Amino acid sequence: MRLLRHHTQPVERTAERLEAAFLDLLLLISREDQAAERRPPRWLVQVRDRLHAEHAGPCRVGELADAAGVHPVYLARAFRRHYGRSVTDYLRQIRVRTAAAQLGGGVLSVARIAAEAGFTDQSHLCRSFKRLAGAPPATYRALTRRP
């Protein structure tokens, strides 16, 4: 709108007004580009959703990249840029959250929870859980046990 208004102004002030409007337009475009860059592309959202849906199974970045139609290195970089962690760290966090929810129920053994959450064994769950939750699974279960 500013560009149209400046086009109808007297000639002596038009050049500086057009320059100001052009700079405003460039600022607006750069803001749009930054906003678009913050939103993850659709294929990356689909990769993230697949991690949530299939967290208990084996996960390979190469397979995720093939399904998304991108190079594995590009997927890894884009994932870290948009979600703040690597694909494997993100997956580990999903698995620990799943295990934490099951530990609070107090019904299943820690080994069974480890298997159902996607960890290779109970020891793997214990190491990851302690690193992310700050306490071993048994301590967490004792503190959060539901009656």
C-alpha positions in Angstrom: 0.0 0.0 0.0 2.8 2.4 0.8 4.4 1.7 -2.6 1.1 2.6 -4.3 0.7 5.8 -2.2 4.3 6.9 -2.9 3.7 6.4 -6.6 1.0 9.1 -6.6 3.1 11.6 -4.7 4.9 14.6 -6.2 8.1 13.8 -8.0 10.6 15.6 -5.7 9.7 13.4 -2.7 8.9 10.2 -4.5 12.5 8.9 -4.6 13.1 9.0 -0.9 9.6 7.7 -0.1 10.0 4.8 -2.5 13.3 4.0 -0.9 11.7 4.0 2.5 8.9 1.8 1.3 11.3 -0.6 -0.4 13.3 -0.9 2.8 10.0 -1.6 4.7 9.2 -4.3 2.1 12.6 -5.9 2.5 12.2 -6.0 6.3 8.8 -7.6 5.9 10.1 -10.2 3.6 13.0 -11.0 5.9 10.6 -11.5 8.8 8.5 -13.9 6.7 11.7 -15.9 5.8 12.7 -16.1 9.4 9.2 -17.3 10.5 9.2 -19.9 7.7 12.6 -21.1 8.8 11.4 -21.6 12.4 8.6 -23.9 11.3 9.8 -27.4 10.5 9.0 -28.7 7.0 6.2 -31.1 6.6 8.5 -34.1 6.0 10.4 -33.3 9.2 7.1 -33.2 11.2 6.3 -36.6 9.7 9.6 -38.0 10.8 9.0 -36.7 14.3 5.5 -38.2 14.3 6.9 -41.5 13.2 9.4 -41.5 16.1 6.5 -41.1 18.5 4.4 -43.8 16.8 7.2 -46.3 16.4 9.5 -45.5 19.3 9.6 -49.1 20.6 11.0 -50.5 17.4 14.4 -50.2 15.9 15.1 -46.7 14.4 17.7 -45.8 11.9 18.3 -42.4 10.6 19.0 -43.8 7.1 15.6 -45.4 7.0 13.8 -42.3 8.3 15.7 -40.3 5.6 14.7 -42.7 2.8 11.1 -42.5 3.9 11.2 -38.7 4.0 13.1 -38.5 0.6 16.1 -36.6 2.0 19.7 -37.4 2.7 20.5 -38.7 6.2 22.9 -35.9 7.0 20.3 -33.3 5.9 17.7 -35.0 8.1 20.0 -35.0 11.1 20.9 -31.4 10.7 17.4 -30.2 10.1 16.1 -32.3 13.1 18.7 -30.8 15.4 18.0 -27.3 14.1 14.2 -27.5 14.6 13.9 -29.8 17.7 17.1 -28.9 19.6 18.6 -32.4 19.8 19.7 -35.3 17.7 17.2 -37.9 16.4 18.6 -40.5 18.8 18.5 -38.2 21.8 14.9 -37.3 20.9 14.0 -41.0 20.5 15.7 -41.8 23.9 13.6 -39.1 25.5 10.4 -40.5 24.1 11.4 -44.0 25.4 12.3 -42.7 28.9 8.9 -40.8 29.1 7.1 -44.0 28.1 9.0 -46.0 30.7 8.3 -43.3 33.3 4.6 -43.6 32.6 4.7 -47.3 33.0 6.8 -47.2 36.1 4.3 -45.1 37.8 1.7 -47.8 37.4 3.9 -50.2 39.3 2.5 -53.4 37.6 5.2 -54.5 35.1 8.8 -55.4 35.9 11.5 -53.0 34.9 12.8 -55.5 32.4 9.4 -55.7 30.7 9.0 -52.0 30.7 12.4 -51.7 29.1 11.5 -54.1 26.3 8.1 -52.4 25.7 9.6 -48.9 25.6 12.2 -49.9 23.0 15.4 -50.3 25.1 17.7 -53.2 24.3 17.6 -54.4 27.9 17.0 -53.4 31.5 20.5 -52.0 31.9 20.1 -49.8 28.9 16.9 -48.4 30.4 18.5 -47.8 33.8 21.4 -45.9 32.3 19.2 -43.7 30.1 16.6 -43.2 32.7 19.1 -42.1 35.4 20.7 -39.7 32.9 17.5 -38.1 31.9 15.3 -38.3 34.9 18.0 -37.9 37.6 17.1 -41.2 39.4 17.2 -44.9 38.6 13.9 -46.5 37.6 13.4 -48.2 41.0 13.7 -44.9 42.9 11.4 -43.2 40.5 8.8 -46.0 40.8 9.0 -45.8 44.6 8.4 -42.0 44.5 5.6 -42.1 42.0 3.8 -45.3 42.7 0.0 -45.0 42.3 -2.2 -46.8 44.8 
